[in-house]
Amino acid sequence: MTEVFKVDPLNPDIRVIEKCAEILRSGGLVAFPTETVYGLGASMFNPQAVRKVFEIKERPFGNPLIVHISGLEQFSSVVAEVPEQAWRLIKAMWPGPLTLVLRKSHRVPDIVTGGLPKVGVRMPAHPVAIKLIELTSVPLVAPSANLSGRSSPTTAEHVIQDLYGRVDAIIDTGETLLGIESTVVDLTTTPPILIRAGPVLVETLESMLNTKVKVPAHARGLRQEDREVPRSKYTHYKPGTPLVLVEMNNYSNLLRLAKEVSKVAQHYLNKGYRVGVIASKETQHYYSRLSRVKLITIGSRKKLYEVAKNVFKVLRSLNSLNIDVAICEGFDERGLGLAIMSRLREASRQNIIKVG
């Protein structure tokens, strides 16, 4: 039986948080909110509890987990060494949606990192997450609280859909603030490597580190396995409904983009498919001429944080729209667009139509 606790995100009931902390100390699993998405928490120092995280999520054991800490006093139990570059980012970005990959401490069980000598660690910027880790008194592993391969959960309802009856408790504080997972950057290499695009932009990292950050294909959502990056071996964000992504080299001509999306949508309509179109606020009016199409608005191109927040919510909604296929507009890859496009590309399973 899974207990669901509704709490105020800014002024949580400490009695509820303490009860959930006790569950974690006892080897149980608790889904809790962060500023990015909901995470599935277990004590980092309890290999049996960590194993349950993999089993319950149906996650491959070779796919490492990110460790979450509540303060720098826990940092030394997670990492073996902290380069100057890391301190620069920590001082500016923590708590926040930035995960640093560093050399791991000998205290981190191998199951957490898939046997690798590195560990991803971050300090979340959510009062409930911080208080839960603090009261548990140990760092927590906390991958997204969903079944492996599905879109990450941005509400407790999403967690319930995937994990109710599988976990001990769910802390419900409503919708998360950012809606996409943290940026992950590996600082053990020269130059640093972007493992996952997220709310902290590559441009920001490069400015703060005063160096280029390598952005490999898998960080852009393109299929390219890298034996040094376990994440690149696995699929992510699979919606129940097939997704076709229409990309352009230049998004200055939105009318042309809408025409290309309409052309693809009409192709599927002619084949008897029930079709949905995922569009921005700026282009949604172009699709009024398409009959029998379900229009889903994902947000404004002028406010990419809005699009990012809605990506997983939109992907999860497709199953309930009674459609056979969804055609999605692409976005400029600059800034936050990189994180958005990486998710959409992975969700499309590389079913991408490129327009010059």
C-alpha positions in Angstrom: 0.0 0.0 0.0 1.4 3.4 -1.0 0.7 6.3 1.2 0.2 9.7 -0.6 0.9 12.8 1.5 -0.2 16.2 0.2 2.0 18.9 1.7 2.6 22.6 1.1 5.7 23.0 -1.0 7.0 26.0 0.8 5.8 25.2 4.4 5.7 21.4 4.5 4.3 19.6 7.6 7.5 18.5 9.3 5.7 15.5 10.8 5.0 14.2 7.3 8.6 14.7 6.2 9.9 13.0 9.3 7.6 10.0 8.7 8.9 9.7 5.2 12.5 10.1 6.4 12.0 7.2 8.7 10.7 5.1 5.8 14.0 5.9 4.0 16.1 5.2 7.0 14.4 1.8 7.3 15.2 0.9 3.7 12.0 2.0 2.1 11.4 4.1 -1.0 9.8 7.5 -1.1 8.9 9.6 -4.2 9.3 13.3 -3.6 9.4 16.5 -5.5 12.4 18.5 -6.6 12.4 21.7 -8.6 13.0 19.7 -11.8 10.9 16.5 -11.7 9.7 14.0 -9.0 12.5 11.7 -7.8 12.4 8.2 -6.3 14.4 8.3 -3.2 16.4 5.6 -1.3 19.3 5.8 1.1 22.6 5.9 -0.9 24.3 3.8 1.9 21.7 1.0 1.7 22.5 -1.3 -1.4 19.4 -3.3 -0.8 17.2 -0.2 -1.0 19.1 1.0 -4.1 18.5 -2.4 -5.7 14.8 -1.9 -5.1 14.9 1.4 -7.0 16.3 -0.4 -10.1 13.8 -3.2 -9.8 10.8 -1.1 -9.2 11.6 1.3 -12.0 12.6 -1.6 -14.3 15.8 0.3 -14.8 18.9 -1.4 -16.2 21.5 -1.9 -13.4 24.2 -0.4 -15.6 22.5 3.0 -15.7 23.9 5.0 -12.8 21.8 6.9 -10.3 22.3 10.6 -9.3 22.9 11.2 -5.7 21.1 14.1 -3.9 22.5 15.9 -0.9 21.0 18.5 1.4 24.3 20.4 2.2 28.0 20.4 1.6 28.6 18.5 4.8 27.3 15.4 2.9 29.5 16.1 -0.1 32.6 14.5 1.2 30.8 11.2 1.7 30.0 11.1 -2.0 33.0 12.4 -3.9 36.7 11.7 -3.6 38.0 15.0 -4.9 36.6 18.3 -5.9 38.4 20.3 -8.7 38.4 24.1 -8.6 36.0 24.1 -11.6 33.4 22.2 -9.5 33.7 24.7 -6.6 33.1 27.5 -9.1 29.8 26.0 -10.2 28.8 24.8 -6.8 29.1 28.3 -5.3 27.0 29.8 -8.2 24.5 27.1 -8.9 23.7 25.0 -5.8 21.1 24.4 -4.7 19.8 24.1 -8.2 19.2 22.0 -11.3 22.9 21.1 -12.0 24.4 17.7 -11.5 28.2 17.4 -11.4 29.9 14.1 -12.4 33.0 13.7 -10.2 35.3 10.9 -8.9 33.3 9.0 -6.4 34.2 8.3 -2.8 34.9 4.7 -1.7 31.8 5.0 0.5 29.5 5.1 -2.5 28.2 1.5 -3.2 29.1 0.3 -6.7 25.4 -0.4 -7.4 24.8 3.3 -7.3 27.2 4.1 -10.1 26.9 0.9 -12.2 30.5 0.0 -11.1 31.9 3.1 -12.6 34.5 5.3 -10.7 32.4 8.4 -11.2 29.3 9.7 -9.5 26.7 12.3 -10.4 25.7 14.5 -7.4 23.5 17.6 -7.0 21.8 19.6 -4.3 18.1 20.2 -5.2 16.5 23.6 -4.8 13.2 22.5 -3.3 12.3 22.9 0.4 10.7 19.5 0.7 13.6 17.7 -1.0 16.2 19.5 1.1 14.3 18.9 4.4 13.7 15.2 3.5 17.4 14.5 2.8 18.3 16.5 5.9 16.0 14.6 8.2 17.0 11.2 6.7 20.6 12.3 7.5 22.2 10.5 4.5 22.4 11.3 0.8 19.7 9.9 -1.3 19.8 8.3 -4.8 16.8 9.8 -6.6 16.3 9.0 -10.3 13.0 10.2 -11.8 10.0 8.5 -10.2 8.7 6.8 -13.3 9.0 3.4 -15.0 12.2 3.3 -17.0 11.9 4.7 -20.5 8.7 6.7 -19.8 8.5 10.5 -19.6 9.7 11.9 -16.3 6.9 12.8 -13.8 6.2 16.5 -13.1 3.2 15.9 -10.9 2.4 13.3 -8.2 -0.4 12.0 -10.5 2.3 11.0 -12.9 4.1 9.1 -10.2 0.9 7.4 -9.1 0.2 6.3 -12.7 3.6 4.5 -12.8 4.5 3.5 -9.3 1.5 3.4 -7.0 1.6 0.1 -5.1 5.3 -0.3 -5.8 6.7 2.4 -3.4 6.1 3.1 0.2 5.1 6.8 0.0 4.6 9.7 -2.4 4.9 13.3 -1.2 2.6 15.4 -3.3 3.4 19.2 -3.6 1.7 19.7 -7.0 3.5 20.5 -10.3 7.2 20.9 -10.3 8.7 24.3 -11.2 11.0 23.5 -14.1 9.5 20.3 -15.6 12.7 18.8 -17.0 15.6 17.1 -15.3 18.8 18.7 -14.2 21.7 19.5 -16.5 24.5 16.9 -16.1 28.1 17.8 -16.8 31.2 15.6 -16.4 34.1 17.5 -14.9 36.5 14.6 -14.8 37.4 15.2 -18.4 39.1 17.9 -20.4 37.1 19.6 -21.8 34.1 19.0 -19.6 31.4 16.9 -21.3 27.7 17.6 -21.3 25.9 14.3 -20.4 22.4 15.7 -20.3 21.1 19.1 -21.4 18.8 20.9 -18.8 17.8 24.1 -17.2 21.4 25.3 -16.7 22.5 26.2 -20.2 25.7 25.1 -21.9 26.4 28.8 -22.6 26.2 29.5 -18.9 28.6 26.6 -18.0 31.1 27.7 -20.6 31.0 31.3 -19.4 31.5 30.3 -15.8 34.2 27.7 -16.5 35.9 29.8 -19.1 36.2 26.8 -21.4 34.3 25.0 -24.1 31.9 22.2 -23.0 31.8 19.3 -25.4 28.2 18.5 -26.5 28.2 15.0 -28.0 25.3 13.7 -30.1 23.6 11.8 -27.3 23.3 15.0 -25.3 21.4 16.5 -28.2 19.0 13.5 -28.2 20.5 11.8 -31.2 21.3 8.1 -31.0 25.0 7.6 -30.5 26.2 5.1 -27.9 29.3 6.1 -25.9 30.8 3.4 -23.8 32.0 6.1 -21.3 28.4 7.4 -20.9 26.0 4.6 -19.8 23.0 7.0 -20.4 23.6 6.9 -24.1 22.8 3.1 -24.2 19.3 3.4 -23.0 16.0 4.8 -24.4 14.2 7.6 -22.6 10.9 9.5 -22.7 8.9 7.0 -24.7 5.3 8.3 -25.1 2.6 5.7 -25.6 1.7 7.3 -28.9 4.2 7.4 -31.8 5.8 10.9 -32.3 7.1 12.4 -35.4 9.4 15.5 -35.0 9.7 18.1 -37.8 13.0 20.0 -37.6 14.3 23.0 -39.5 17.8 24.5 -39.9 16.4 27.9 -39.4 13.2 28.6 -37.4 12.8 32.2 -38.5 10.1 31.2 -41.1 7.4 29.8 -38.8 4.9 29.7 -41.7 7.1 27.3 -43.6 7.5 25.1 -40.5 3.7 25.0 -40.1 3.3 24.1 -43.7 5.8 21.2 -43.4 4.0 19.9 -40.2 0.7 20.2 -41.9 2.0 18.2 -44.9 3.1 15.4 -42.6 -0.2 15.5 -40.7 -2.2 15.3 -43.9 -0.1 12.3 -45.0 -1.2 10.4 -41.9 -4.8 11.7 -42.2 -5.0 10.3 -45.8 -3.9 6.9 -44.5 -6.8 6.9 -42.0 -4.8 7.8 -38.9 -6.1 9.9 -36.0 -3.6 12.7 -35.8 -2.5 15.2 -33.2 -0.2 18.2 -33.8 2.0 19.7 -31.0 2.5 23.3 -31.8 3.8 26.5 -30.2 1.5 29.4 -29.3 3.0 31.4 -32.2 2.0 28.8 -34.9 -1.2 27.2 -33.5 -3.5 29.3 -35.7 -1.9 27.9 -38.8 -3.4 24.5 -38.2 -7.1 25.6 -38.1 -7.5 24.5 -41.7 -6.6 20.9 -40.8 -9.8 19.1 -40.1 -9.9 16.1 -37.8 -6.6 17.1 -36.1 -6.2 17.3 -32.3 -4.2 20.4 -31.6 -1.9 20.4 -28.5 -0.2 23.7 -27.6 3.1 23.3 -25.8 4.0 26.9 -25.0 5.6 30.0 -26.5 8.8 30.2 -28.5 9.4 33.5 -26.7 9.3 31.8 -23.3 11.2 28.5 -23.8 11.0 27.8 -20.0 7.2 27.4 -20.6 7.8 24.9 -23.4 10.4 23.0 -21.2 8.0 22.8 -18.3 5.3 21.4 -20.6 7.3 18.8 -22.6 6.7 15.8 -20.3 3.2 16.9 -19.4 2.3 17.0 -23.2 4.1 13.7 -23.9 2.2 12.0 -21.1 -1.1 13.4 -22.3 -1.0 11.9 -25.7 -2.3 8.5 -24.5 -5.6 10.1 -23.4 -6.2 12.0 -26.6 -7.5 9.1 -28.7 -4.9 9.7 -31.5 -2.7 7.3 -33.4 0.3 9.6 -34.1 1.5 13.0 -33.0 3.4 15.4 -35.2 5.6 17.9 -33.3 7.2 21.1 -34.3 10.9 21.5 -33.5 12.6 24.4 -31.7 15.8 26.3 -32.1 18.6 24.4 -30.3 20.1 27.5 -28.8 19.8 28.1 -25.0 17.1 26.1 -23.4 16.1 24.8 -26.8 18.9 22.2 -26.6 17.2 20.6 -23.5 13.8 20.7 -25.2 15.0 19.2 -28.5 17.0 16.5 -26.7 13.8 15.3 -25.0 11.7 15.5 -28.2 14.3 13.7 -30.3 14.5 10.8 -27.8 10.7 10.7 -27.5 10.4 10.5 -31.3 12.7 7.5 -31.4 14.6 9.3 -34.1 11.5 9.5 -36.3 12.7 12.9 -37.4 11.9 14.8 -40.6 14.5 17.5 -41.4 13.6 20.5 -43.5 16.4 22.6 -45.0 
